Amino acid sequence: YNLDASALLTLETFYPRDLFPLVWEKLDELLSDGRAYLIEEVYEEIKKGDDTVCEWLKPRKVYAVRKQSQEAFTKAQEILARYPGLVDVKAILTSADPFVIADSLITGSVIVTREDKVQPQPNTKKLKIPNVSDSYNVRCLSGQYFATEFFRENGWEF
């Protein structure tokens, strides 16, 4: 599983570590076993905005955060060229979205994100990870029920 920042931030909001420690223990198991990860660009996004999730990730960075390959950078550029509405022009240097999709396209991993697919409007080209991942046939657990799907796929019961 390739975890987007929105997934981790949403898990912290709805399943805070002090109330749901088992969720975070199981997530840590997936990360330490290599069955889930986040790319460096996602980690950088989290560092800029959420101290709680960032503090949880810091001691796990060595096994949870993956560096991008040159192939992934090239693929991310291709994705942005094809879908410029994936990122806000003002945030193009700080958005991990094209890198998340590129990584999953290369590795075959499932994207986990809170983002909802959007219906394109006539005057806007704004797209989200689920829209673009669909176009590349990359599987994506997304939307408001992403956590439920993620928990079920991993056989987690609480």
Residue pairs with C-beta under 8 A, 6 or more apart in sequence:
1 30
1 35
1 36
1 37
1 109
1 110
1 111
1 112
1 141
1 150
2 36
2 37
2 38
2 39
2 100
2 103
2 104
2 107
2 109
2 110
2 111
2 112
3 36
3 37
3 38
3 42
3 112
4 38
4 42
4 96
4 97
4 100
4 111
4 112
4 113
4 114
4 115
4 129
5 38
5 42
5 45
5 46
5 49
5 96
6 113
6 114
6 115
7 112
7 113
7 114
7 146
7 147
7 150
8 38
8 46
8 53
8 57
9 46
9 49
9 50
9 53
9 114
10 114
10 146
10 147
11 23
11 24
11 27
11 147
12 50
12 52
12 53
12 56
14 147
15 23
15 24
15 147
17 23
17 24
17 52
17 56
20 158
22 158
23 151
23 156
23 158
24 56
26 154
26 156
27 36
28 60
30 36
30 154
31 37
31 60
31 63
31 64
32 60
32 63
32 64
34 63
36 64
36 112
37 64
37 65
37 66
37 109
38 46
38 57
38 64
38 65
38 66
39 65
39 66
39 67
39 68
39 72
39 96
39 99
39 100
39 103
40 65
40 66
40 67
40 68
41 68
41 95
41 96
41 99
41 100
42 65
42 96
42 99
42 100
43 57
43 61
43 65
44 94
44 96
45 94
45 95
45 96
46 53
46 54
46 57
47 54
48 94
57 64
57 65
66 103
68 76
68 99
68 102
68 103
69 106
71 106
72 99
72 102
72 103
72 106
73 99
73 102
75 102
75 105
75 106
76 98
76 99
76 101
76 102
77 98
78 102
79 86
79 98
79 101
79 102
79 132
79 136
80 86
80 87
80 92
80 98
83 98
83 127
83 131
83 132
83 135
84 125
85 124
85 125
85 126
85 127
86 95
86 97
86 98
86 101
86 127
86 128
86 129
86 132
87 95
87 97
87 98
88 95
97 128
97 129
97 132
98 132
100 111
100 113
100 129
101 111
101 129
101 132
101 133
101 136
101 138
103 109
104 110
104 111
104 133
104 138
104 139
105 136
105 138
110 139
110 140
110 141
111 129
111 133
111 138
111 139
111 140
111 141
111 142
112 140
112 141
112 142
112 146
112 150
113 129
113 130
113 140
113 141
113 142
113 146
114 142
114 143
114 144
114 146
115 128
115 129
115 130
115 142
115 143
116 128
116 130
116 142
116 143
116 144
117 128
117 130
117 131
117 134
117 142
117 143
118 126
118 127
118 128
118 131
120 126
120 127
120 131
128 142
129 140
129 142
130 140
130 142
130 143
133 139
133 140
134 140
141 149
141 150
141 153
151 158
